[in-house]
């Protein structure tokens, strides 16, 4: 009879494949004690140093575990290549194309400055965005039979989007800022007085022009009769300037605009120059004097804190969501699974290579997605959704030292009803606040293929590599309870490739010999997206640490192990 050895099984998240039948008389005669010894002693070959959730356990064996998982994503693969997550909210010039409320202000500033080419801008905006997810998983698995193991996993997760919004990094890029009249009644009154005096002076000059036209000999009409066209143009310009200044800086009947030209900017200097020139012309024609100072321009460019206020305060005409950190704690997830394999964990060893296959199915139950509270989280994400998952896994072992796992998995997320903010409109990168709606999200299917070679350095230490190809189909948003738009794509999906490495330590064999007190295994894993294409996929880096502890019932009156021939 060929010598029998336990073949380790390397874990994937899910697995499915046809079983491989074991042969030999020892298969049925081996006792529970021998089965446990196969896992506790032989598992150190490679199995114990790999992620363990997929393994079948000997009957009556209980495994518990706790760990930590960290996922980070500062970039995403898009149709335009690899882009920072904050690119959508980064602009060389934050103007009317991005903030619609700047359009009327831009027009009023053109009229006030006499510059038809004026473009209002709050400066450049650079947004640095990072998505983080931290998970504390608790796991338990139990060997119902030598072929069937059931398991459960419960997560406590914290999802965070960290945002740094840097506005005005380029010197003198901004030419408008917050109007000081909005926060100062004194400034508002001074601006209104200037508009009122210009209006009165224009009316005064118009009256004098009418008088001098009818009675040219009237005292003070010499300047008007000498240049009647210029006098009429001056009166019209004063009236138009008063209207433009009122729309921009405010008047007795008009509220000030939220943004005005910066002090020292070309636009503000042009406004002051036009006022000074008109004052001189009005005085020349004997119109009512204009003595009010102003108008008062914005003292400084917008700051990052002021940008948040601008986006969220309806007084600025935007009514959008904020552009800041979003932290959601306590996002729960539960997974129930079952793993089945042929035999009791031992296989015939025929030649230098042996192999084994398992099947696993799992059901994931996710908590309800939270309502979006920020521009960066306007729609729910699909990595924490309820789903049914199946996959196939086959393990190969060569000369008791080198091994590899090949797997293929399929995940079918459940259509979920989610609550989120539906933008009223989208102009540039800042959607209007819109209304809160309920809608059905049909998450895209996920297919994953994986190849994981590993190498046993010693009885306790194993290192491994991991390559994974993952594809997600498009996610669609269906009409909800209060739909605003027709059904539309939410994410085009895509494909990414990942590389990773695993380092594992196991004390199972030493514990079985009595040289180690604790039957534990520790696994550290790192993986990284290396390329992606097809739509929108975040480039993730993943790290995990897991600690597993094994418990087994004592085999009372177990028959003696059958010695190999």
C-alpha positions as CSV (number, residue, x, y, z in Angstrom):
1,X,0.0,0.0,0.0
2,X,1.3,3.5,-0.8
3,X,2.3,5.6,2.1
4,X,-0.6,8.0,3.3
5,X,0.0,11.6,4.1
6,X,-2.3,14.4,5.0
7,X,-2.7,16.9,2.2
8,X,-3.0,20.5,3.4
9,X,-5.7,22.8,1.9
10,X,-5.1,26.4,1.3
11,X,-8.0,28.8,1.9
12,X,-9.8,31.0,-0.6
13,X,-12.8,33.0,0.4
14,X,-15.0,30.4,-1.3
15,X,-14.4,27.2,-3.1
16,X,-16.1,24.6,-5.3
17,X,-14.8,21.5,-7.1
18,X,-15.5,17.8,-7.6
19,X,-14.3,15.6,-4.7
20,X,-11.4,13.2,-5.1
21,X,-12.0,9.8,-3.6
22,X,-9.5,8.4,-1.1
23,X,-8.6,4.7,-1.3
24,X,-7.0,2.3,1.1
25,X,-8.2,0.3,4.1
26,X,-7.0,2.9,6.6
27,X,-9.6,5.4,5.4
28,X,-12.5,3.9,7.3
29,X,-10.5,2.4,10.2
30,X,-8.8,5.6,11.3
31,X,-10.2,6.9,14.6
32,X,-11.0,10.4,15.6
33,X,-7.7,10.6,17.4
34,X,-5.9,9.8,14.2
35,X,-8.0,12.4,12.3
36,X,-7.1,15.1,14.8
37,X,-3.5,14.1,14.7
38,X,-3.6,14.5,10.9
39,X,-4.8,18.0,11.2
40,X,-2.7,19.0,14.2
41,X,0.5,17.4,13.1
42,X,0.4,17.1,9.3
43,X,-1.3,20.5,8.9
44,X,2.0,22.1,9.6
45,X,3.2,21.0,6.2
46,X,1.4,24.0,4.7
47,X,-2.2,24.0,5.6
48,X,-1.9,25.6,9.0
49,X,0.0,28.5,7.7
50,X,-2.6,29.5,5.1
51,X,-5.9,31.3,5.7
52,X,-7.9,28.6,7.3
53,X,-11.7,29.3,6.9
54,X,-12.0,26.9,3.9
55,X,-10.5,23.8,5.5
56,X,-12.6,20.9,6.6
57,X,-12.0,20.0,10.2
58,X,-12.1,16.6,11.8
59,X,-15.4,15.6,13.3
60,X,-15.9,17.4,16.6
61,X,-13.1,19.9,16.2
62,X,-13.9,23.5,16.9
63,X,-11.8,26.4,15.7
64,X,-12.3,30.0,16.9
65,X,-10.5,33.1,15.5
66,X,-10.1,36.8,15.8
67,X,-8.2,39.3,13.7
68,X,-7.9,42.6,12.1
69,X,-8.3,43.7,8.4
70,X,-7.3,47.0,6.9
71,X,-8.2,48.2,3.3
72,X,-6.9,51.5,1.8
73,X,-7.7,53.1,-1.5
74,X,-6.4,56.5,-2.6
75,X,-6.8,55.9,-6.4
76,X,-9.2,54.2,-8.8
77,X,-8.9,52.6,-12.2
78,X,-11.2,54.5,-14.6
79,X,-11.8,54.7,-18.4
80,X,-9.2,57.4,-18.4
81,X,-6.6,55.3,-16.6
82,X,-5.5,55.4,-12.9
83,X,-6.9,58.6,-11.3
84,X,-6.8,59.9,-7.7
85,X,-10.1,59.5,-5.9
86,X,-10.2,63.3,-5.3
87,X,-9.8,64.1,-9.0
88,X,-13.6,64.7,-9.4
89,X,-13.3,67.5,-6.9
90,X,-10.1,69.0,-8.2
91,X,-10.1,72.0,-10.5
92,X,-7.5,74.4,-11.9
93,X,-10.1,77.1,-11.6
94,X,-13.2,76.9,-9.4
95,X,-15.5,79.1,-11.5
96,X,-19.0,79.3,-12.9
97,X,-18.6,76.0,-14.7
98,X,-18.3,74.2,-11.3
99,X,-20.5,76.5,-9.1
100,X,-23.5,77.7,-11.0
101,X,-24.1,80.5,-8.4
102,X,-21.0,82.3,-9.8
103,X,-22.7,82.8,-13.1
104,X,-24.8,85.9,-12.2
105,X,-22.0,87.2,-10.1
106,X,-19.6,87.0,-13.1
107,X,-22.1,88.9,-15.2
108,X,-22.5,91.6,-12.6
109,X,-18.7,91.9,-12.1
110,X,-18.3,92.3,-15.9
111,X,-20.8,95.2,-15.9
112,X,-19.3,96.8,-12.9
113,X,-15.7,96.6,-14.1
114,X,-16.5,97.2,-17.7
115,X,-14.6,94.1,-18.7
116,X,-16.7,91.7,-20.9
117,X,-13.9,89.0,-20.6
118,X,-13.9,88.8,-16.9
119,X,-14.1,85.2,-15.5
120,X,-14.9,84.8,-11.8
121,X,-12.9,82.1,-10.0
122,X,-12.5,81.2,-6.3
123,X,-9.0,79.8,-7.2
124,X,-7.7,76.3,-7.7
125,X,-9.0,73.4,-5.7
126,X,-7.0,70.2,-5.0
127,X,-8.8,67.4,-3.2
128,X,-6.9,64.5,-1.7
129,X,-9.2,61.6,-0.9
130,X,-8.5,58.3,0.8
131,X,-11.0,55.5,1.6
132,X,-10.2,53.3,4.6
133,X,-12.0,50.3,6.0
134,X,-11.1,48.6,9.3
135,X,-12.6,45.3,10.2
136,X,-12.5,43.2,13.4
137,X,-13.7,39.7,12.4
138,X,-14.8,37.0,14.8
139,X,-14.9,33.5,13.3
140,X,-15.9,30.1,14.4
141,X,-15.9,26.7,12.5
142,X,-17.0,23.2,13.6
143,X,-16.3,19.8,12.0
144,X,-19.8,18.2,11.8
145,X,-18.3,15.2,10.0
146,X,-15.0,14.4,8.6
147,X,-16.2,15.7,5.3
148,X,-18.5,18.6,6.3
149,X,-17.5,21.8,8.2
150,X,-19.8,24.7,9.0
151,X,-18.5,28.2,9.9
152,X,-19.7,31.6,10.7
153,X,-18.0,35.1,10.6
154,X,-19.2,38.3,12.2
155,X,-17.6,41.6,11.4
156,X,-17.5,45.0,13.2
157,X,-16.4,47.5,10.6
158,X,-15.5,51.2,10.4
159,X,-15.6,52.7,7.0
160,X,-14.0,56.2,6.5
161,X,-13.4,58.6,3.6
162,X,-10.7,61.0,4.5
163,X,-10.6,64.2,2.6
164,X,-8.2,67.1,2.5
165,X,-9.5,70.0,0.4
166,X,-6.7,72.5,-0.5
167,X,-8.0,75.7,-2.1
168,X,-5.9,78.5,-3.4
169,X,-2.6,76.6,-3.5
170,X,-1.6,78.6,-6.6
171,X,-0.9,82.2,-5.6
172,X,-3.2,84.9,-7.0
173,X,-5.3,82.3,-8.9
174,X,-8.5,83.6,-7.3
175,X,-10.1,86.9,-8.2
176,X,-13.3,86.7,-6.1
177,X,-14.0,85.9,-2.5
178,X,-16.7,86.0,0.2
179,X,-18.5,89.3,0.3
180,X,-17.8,91.2,3.6
181,X,-21.3,92.8,3.3
182,X,-22.9,89.4,4.3
183,X,-21.3,89.6,7.7
184,X,-21.1,93.3,8.4
185,X,-24.1,95.7,8.4
186,X,-21.6,98.6,8.3
187,X,-20.1,97.4,5.0
188,X,-23.5,96.7,3.6
189,X,-24.7,100.2,4.5
190,X,-21.7,101.8,3.0
191,X,-22.1,99.9,-0.3
192,X,-25.8,100.7,-0.4
193,X,-25.0,104.4,0.2
194,X,-22.7,104.5,-2.8
195,X,-25.3,102.9,-5.0
196,X,-28.0,105.3,-3.8
197,X,-25.7,108.4,-4.4
198,X,-24.8,107.2,-7.9
199,X,-28.5,106.7,-8.7
200,X,-29.3,110.1,-7.4
201,X,-26.5,111.7,-9.2
202,X,-27.5,110.1,-12.5
203,X,-31.1,111.3,-12.0
204,X,-29.8,114.8,-11.1
205,X,-27.7,114.9,-14.3
206,X,-30.6,113.7,-16.4
207,X,-32.8,116.5,-15.0
208,X,-30.1,119.1,-15.7
209,X,-29.7,117.9,-19.3
210,X,-33.5,118.3,-19.8
211,X,-33.4,121.9,-18.3
212,X,-30.3,122.9,-20.3
213,X,-31.8,121.6,-23.5
214,X,-34.9,123.7,-23.0
215,X,-33.1,126.7,-21.6
216,X,-29.5,126.8,-22.7
217,X,-28.9,130.1,-21.0
218,X,-29.5,128.8,-17.6
219,X,-26.6,129.2,-15.1
220,X,-24.4,126.1,-15.0
221,X,-25.5,124.8,-18.4
222,X,-22.3,125.7,-20.2
223,X,-20.6,122.3,-19.7
224,X,-23.7,120.4,-20.8
225,X,-24.5,122.5,-23.9
226,X,-20.8,122.3,-24.9
227,X,-20.9,118.4,-24.8
228,X,-24.6,117.2,-24.7
229,X,-23.8,113.7,-26.0
230,X,-21.1,113.2,-23.4
231,X,-23.4,114.5,-20.6
232,X,-26.1,112.0,-21.7
233,X,-23.6,109.2,-21.8
234,X,-22.3,110.0,-18.4
235,X,-25.8,109.9,-16.9
236,X,-26.5,106.6,-18.6
237,X,-23.2,105.1,-17.4
238,X,-23.8,106.3,-13.8
239,X,-27.3,104.6,-13.9
240,X,-25.9,101.4,-15.4
241,X,-23.0,101.3,-12.9
242,X,-25.3,101.9,-10.0
243,X,-27.4,98.9,-11.1
244,X,-24.3,96.7,-11.6
245,X,-22.9,97.7,-8.2
246,X,-26.2,97.0,-6.5
247,X,-26.4,93.5,-8.0
248,X,-22.8,92.8,-6.9
249,X,-22.3,94.7,-3.6
250,X,-25.9,95.2,-2.6
251,X,-28.2,98.2,-2.3
252,X,-31.1,99.4,-0.2
253,X,-33.4,97.1,-2.2
254,X,-31.0,94.3,-3.3
255,X,-29.1,91.8,-1.2
256,X,-25.3,91.6,-1.8
257,X,-24.0,88.8,-3.9
258,X,-22.2,86.0,-1.9
259,X,-18.9,86.7,-3.8
260,X,-17.3,89.9,-4.9
261,X,-13.9,90.8,-6.5
262,X,-10.9,90.5,-4.2
263,X,-9.3,93.7,-3.0
264,X,-6.3,94.3,-5.2
265,X,-7.6,92.2,-8.1
266,X,-7.8,93.6,-11.6
267,X,-11.6,93.5,-11.4
268,X,-11.8,95.4,-8.2
269,X,-9.3,98.0,-9.4
270,X,-11.3,98.4,-12.6
271,X,-14.5,99.0,-10.5
272,X,-12.8,101.7,-8.4
273,X,-11.3,103.3,-11.5
274,X,-14.7,103.5,-13.2
275,X,-16.3,105.0,-10.1
276,X,-13.6,107.6,-9.8
277,X,-13.9,108.6,-13.4
278,X,-17.7,108.9,-13.2
279,X,-17.5,111.0,-10.1
280,X,-15.2,113.5,-11.9
281,X,-17.5,113.6,-14.9
282,X,-20.6,114.0,-12.8
283,X,-19.0,116.9,-11.0
284,X,-18.0,118.5,-14.3
285,X,-21.6,118.5,-15.5
286,X,-22.9,119.8,-12.1
287,X,-24.7,116.7,-11.0
288,X,-25.3,115.8,-7.4
289,X,-22.0,114.8,-5.8
290,X,-21.0,111.2,-4.9
291,X,-19.1,111.2,-1.6
292,X,-19.7,107.6,-0.4
293,X,-16.6,105.4,-0.3
294,X,-16.4,101.9,-1.6
295,X,-17.5,99.5,-2.6
296,X,-15.7,97.1,-0.2
297,X,-14.1,94.1,-1.9
298,X,-13.4,90.6,-0.5
299,X,-10.4,90.9,1.8
300,X,-8.9,87.5,1.1
301,X,-9.4,84.3,-1.0
302,X,-11.6,81.5,0.2
303,X,-10.2,79.2,2.8
304,X,-10.9,75.4,3.1
305,X,-13.3,76.0,6.1
306,X,-15.1,78.7,4.2
307,X,-15.4,76.3,1.2
308,X,-17.4,73.9,3.4
309,X,-19.7,76.7,4.4
310,X,-20.1,77.7,0.7
311,X,-21.0,74.2,-0.3
312,X,-23.6,73.5,2.4
313,X,-25.1,76.9,3.2
314,X,-28.1,77.8,0.9
315,X,-27.2,81.5,1.3
316,X,-24.5,80.9,-1.3
317,X,-26.9,79.5,-3.8
318,X,-25.3,76.0,-3.9
319,X,-27.1,73.7,-1.4
320,X,-24.7,70.9,-1.9
321,X,-23.2,68.3,0.5
322,X,-20.0,68.9,2.3
323,X,-16.5,68.0,1.1
324,X,-15.0,66.6,4.3
325,X,-14.3,63.4,6.2
326,X,-17.0,60.8,6.5
327,X,-16.7,58.1,9.2
328,X,-19.3,55.3,9.6
329,X,-18.8,53.0,12.5
330,X,-20.5,49.8,13.4
331,X,-21.3,48.6,9.9
332,X,-22.1,45.0,10.6
333,X,-21.7,41.9,8.4
334,X,-22.4,38.3,9.0
335,X,-21.3,35.3,6.9
336,X,-22.6,31.7,7.2
337,X,-20.8,29.0,5.2
338,X,-20.3,25.3,4.7
339,X,-17.3,23.4,3.3
340,X,-17.4,19.8,2.0
341,X,-14.6,17.6,0.8
342,X,-14.0,13.9,0.0
343,X,-12.3,11.7,2.6
344,X,-11.2,12.6,6.1
345,X,-8.3,14.9,5.2
346,X,-5.9,12.2,4.1
347,X,-5.2,11.1,0.6
348,X,-3.2,8.5,-1.2
349,X,0.3,9.7,-2.0
350,X,1.1,8.3,-5.5
351,X,4.3,9.8,-6.7
352,X,5.7,13.3,-5.9
353,X,2.4,15.1,-6.4
354,X,-0.9,14.8,-4.6
355,X,-4.1,16.8,-4.8
356,X,-7.4,17.6,-3.1
357,X,-10.6,19.5,-3.9
358,X,-13.3,21.1,-1.8
359,X,-16.6,22.8,-2.3
360,X,-17.9,25.8,-0.3
361,X,-21.0,27.9,-0.3
362,X,-21.7,31.0,1.8
363,X,-24.4,33.5,2.5
364,X,-23.6,37.0,3.5
365,X,-26.0,39.2,5.5
366,X,-25.1,42.9,5.4
367,X,-26.5,45.8,7.5
368,X,-28.4,48.6,5.8
369,X,-26.2,51.1,4.0
370,X,-26.1,54.5,5.7
371,X,-27.5,57.6,4.1
372,X,-24.8,59.6,2.3
373,X,-23.6,62.6,4.4
374,X,-21.0,64.0,2.0
375,X,-20.2,64.6,-1.6
376,X,-17.7,61.7,-1.5
377,X,-20.4,59.3,-0.4
378,X,-23.4,60.2,-2.5
379,X,-24.1,56.6,-3.5
380,X,-23.7,53.4,-1.6
381,X,-20.8,51.0,-2.2
382,X,-21.0,47.3,-3.1
383,X,-18.3,45.8,-0.9
384,X,-20.6,45.3,2.1
385,X,-23.7,43.8,0.5
386,X,-25.8,40.7,1.1
387,X,-24.8,38.0,-1.4
388,X,-24.6,34.3,-2.1
389,X,-21.2,33.0,-3.0
390,X,-19.9,29.7,-4.4
391,X,-16.5,28.7,-5.8
392,X,-14.1,25.9,-6.6
393,X,-10.7,25.2,-5.1
394,X,-8.1,22.5,-5.9
395,X,-4.9,22.1,-3.9
396,X,-1.7,20.5,-5.1
397,X,1.3,19.4,-2.9
398,X,4.7,18.4,-4.2
399,X,7.2,16.4,-2.1
400,X,5.6,17.6,1.2
401,X,7.2,21.1,0.9
402,X,5.8,23.0,-2.1
403,X,2.2,23.6,-2.9
404,X,-0.3,25.7,-4.9
405,X,-4.0,26.4,-4.8
406,X,-6.1,27.1,-7.8
407,X,-9.6,28.5,-7.3
408,X,-12.6,30.1,-9.1
409,X,-15.4,31.9,-7.4
410,X,-18.7,33.5,-8.1
411,X,-20.6,36.0,-5.9
412,X,-24.2,37.0,-6.6
413,X,-25.1,40.1,-4.6
414,X,-28.7,40.6,-3.6
415,X,-30.7,43.6,-5.0
416,X,-31.1,46.0,-2.1
417,X,-33.2,49.0,-1.3
418,X,-30.9,51.8,-0.2
419,X,-31.4,55.4,0.9
420,X,-29.2,58.0,-0.6
421,X,-29.1,61.6,-1.9
422,X,-30.3,62.0,-5.5
423,X,-28.7,65.2,-7.0
424,X,-31.1,67.7,-8.4
425,X,-28.6,68.6,-11.1
426,X,-24.9,68.0,-11.8
427,X,-22.8,71.1,-12.9
428,X,-19.1,70.5,-13.0
429,X,-18.2,68.3,-10.0
430,X,-20.6,69.6,-7.4
431,X,-24.1,68.1,-7.5
432,X,-27.0,70.0,-5.9
433,X,-28.1,68.6,-2.6
434,X,-31.3,67.1,-4.1
435,X,-33.7,65.0,-2.1
436,X,-33.3,61.8,-0.1
437,X,-34.7,58.9,-2.0
438,X,-35.2,55.2,-1.7
439,X,-34.0,53.1,-4.7
440,X,-33.2,49.6,-5.7
441,X,-29.6,48.9,-6.4
442,X,-28.7,45.8,-8.5
443,X,-25.1,45.1,-7.6
444,X,-22.9,43.6,-10.3
445,X,-21.9,40.0,-10.2
446,X,-18.3,39.3,-9.1
447,X,-16.1,36.5,-10.6
448,X,-12.7,35.8,-9.1
449,X,-9.9,33.5,-10.2
450,X,-6.9,32.8,-7.9
451,X,-3.5,31.1,-8.0
452,X,-1.6,30.8,-4.7
453,X,1.7,29.0,-4.5
454,X,3.3,28.4,-1.1
455,X,6.5,27.0,0.4
456,X,7.0,25.4,3.8
457,X,10.3,26.8,5.3
458,X,10.1,24.8,8.4
459,X,7.6,22.9,10.5
460,X,6.1,26.1,11.9
461,X,6.8,28.7,9.2
462,X,5.3,28.9,5.7
463,X,5.4,31.7,3.1
464,X,3.1,32.1,0.1
465,X,2.3,34.3,-2.9
466,X,-1.1,35.1,-4.3
467,X,-2.4,36.3,-7.6
468,X,-6.1,37.1,-8.1
469,X,-8.1,38.3,-11.1
470,X,-11.4,39.9,-10.1
471,X,-14.2,41.1,-12.4
472,X,-17.3,43.0,-11.3
473,X,-20.2,43.5,-13.8
474,X,-22.1,46.8,-14.0
475,X,-24.2,48.0,-11.0
476,X,-27.5,49.6,-11.9
477,X,-29.8,51.9,-10.0
478,X,-33.5,51.1,-10.6
479,X,-36.4,53.5,-10.0
480,X,-37.2,53.6,-6.3
481,X,-40.0,54.7,-4.0
482,X,-39.4,58.3,-4.8
483,X,-37.5,58.3,-8.1
484,X,-36.0,61.4,-9.5
485,X,-34.4,59.9,-12.6
486,X,-35.1,56.9,-14.8
487,X,-33.0,53.7,-14.1
488,X,-29.4,54.4,-14.9
489,X,-25.9,52.8,-14.4
490,X,-24.4,53.4,-11.0
491,X,-21.0,51.9,-11.7
492,X,-19.7,50.4,-15.0
493,X,-17.8,47.7,-13.2
494,X,-14.4,46.5,-14.4
495,X,-11.5,44.0,-13.9
496,X,-8.5,44.3,-11.7
497,X,-5.4,42.1,-11.0
498,X,-3.9,41.7,-7.5
499,X,-0.7,40.3,-6.1
500,X,-0.1,39.4,-2.5
501,X,2.0,37.5,0.0
502,X,1.3,35.5,3.1
503,X,3.5,34.6,6.2
504,X,2.1,32.1,8.6
505,X,3.2,30.5,11.9
506,X,1.6,27.3,13.4
507,X,2.2,25.6,16.7
508,X,-0.3,22.7,15.9
509,X,2.3,20.0,15.3
510,X,4.4,21.1,18.3
511,X,1.3,21.1,20.5
512,X,0.4,17.6,19.3
513,X,3.9,16.4,20.3
514,X,3.5,18.1,23.7
515,X,6.3,20.7,23.1
516,X,3.9,23.6,22.7
517,X,1.2,24.6,25.1
518,X,-1.1,26.5,22.8
519,X,-2.7,25.0,19.6
520,X,-2.7,28.2,17.7
521,X,-1.9,29.5,14.2
522,X,-1.2,33.1,13.2
523,X,-1.4,34.4,9.6
524,X,-0.4,37.8,8.1
525,X,-1.5,38.7,4.6
526,X,-0.9,41.6,2.3
527,X,-2.3,42.1,-1.2
528,X,-2.3,45.0,-3.6
529,X,-4.1,45.9,-6.9
530,X,-1.5,46.2,-9.6
531,X,-3.7,47.0,-12.6
532,X,-7.3,47.5,-13.6
533,X,-9.4,48.3,-16.6
534,X,-13.0,48.5,-18.0
535,X,-14.8,51.1,-15.8
536,X,-14.4,52.2,-12.3
537,X,-12.5,50.1,-9.7
538,X,-10.7,51.5,-6.6
539,X,-7.1,50.5,-6.4
540,X,-6.9,48.8,-3.0
541,X,-4.2,47.7,-0.6
542,X,-5.3,45.0,1.9
543,X,-3.6,43.8,5.1
544,X,-4.9,41.3,7.5
545,X,-3.7,39.5,10.7
546,X,-5.6,36.4,12.0
547,X,-5.2,34.3,15.2
548,X,-6.9,30.9,15.3
549,X,-7.3,28.6,18.3
550,X,-8.2,24.9,18.0
551,X,-10.4,22.9,20.4
552,X,-11.1,19.2,20.1
553,X,-13.1,16.7,22.1
554,X,-11.3,13.9,23.6
555,X,-11.6,10.6,21.8
556,X,-12.9,8.2,24.4
557,X,-12.0,4.6,23.9
558,X,-10.7,5.4,20.4
559,X,-9.3,2.4,18.5
560,X,-5.6,2.4,17.9
561,X,-4.4,3.9,14.7
562,X,-3.8,1.6,11.8
563,X,-0.1,1.6,11.1
564,X,0.9,2.0,7.5
565,X,2.4,-1.0,5.8
